[in-house]
Amino acid sequence: MDLSGANGWNHIVAGIAAAVAVPVGVFGFALPLWAVLPIALAIYGGVAVLLAPARAIDRVNPDRVGRAQAELVAGLIEDGEREVARLDAAARQLKSQTAAPQVAHMADVAQSILDRLAEEPGKLPVMRRFLTYYLPRAAEMAEGLVVVEGQRSPNPARRAQIEDILGKLDHAFTFYSDSFAQAELDVLDVELKLIGRSLAEDIGAEPVAAPREKGPS
């Protein structure tokens, strides 16, 4: 059972609520069983809907990017959340004191990126490579390391290579998370240049060079 989706915790809690309603109605209020069952079903449906996780499409505002683009972003977010679940599961299974926290960190960063993308769907072009390449590859590498750790005689070179790649992917995740602020940073860089030039003209200060962002290696 997928506890994160439509058949998740909301249905478990709804089932418990409905199951409790039956004996309460029959023994507590002396209602006939035929009358209690519809009430229990209504309780089940109401609790399941109330606690259902928000669908990605409901989190993306189509007014910002159009309906078609919103649906595309929502689909990528749902795919991404499945990859995040894989990272979470792998992080709990890994024994490496280095890789396990890195994978857990990547899961947290990835989820924050997906949440931010739902709020700013127009940033999809910047995030597309992360969503379609780095995120699923990271899940594959993390699960691969779980398999390697489970071997009786794992290949040290393979293990070291996977851990090295996971470390670089962790860096890439942070880079893409910071990319959401790039537009604001570009404005800040322009302001730095303008202020630096003004200072150079007025007091002879050395002009300020705009910093350069370093992408994932």
Secondary structure, DSSP 8 states (H G I E B T S, - for coil): --TTSTTSHHHHHHHHHHHHHHHIIIIIS---HHHHHHHHHHHHHHHHHHH----HHHHS-HHHH-HHHHHHHHHHHHHHHHHHHHHHHHHHH---TTHHHHHHHHHHHHHHHHHHHHH-GGGHHHHHHIIIIIHHHHHHHHHHHHHHHTSSS--HHHHHHHHHHHHHHHHHHHHHHHGGGHHHHHHHHHHHHHHHHHHHHHH--------------
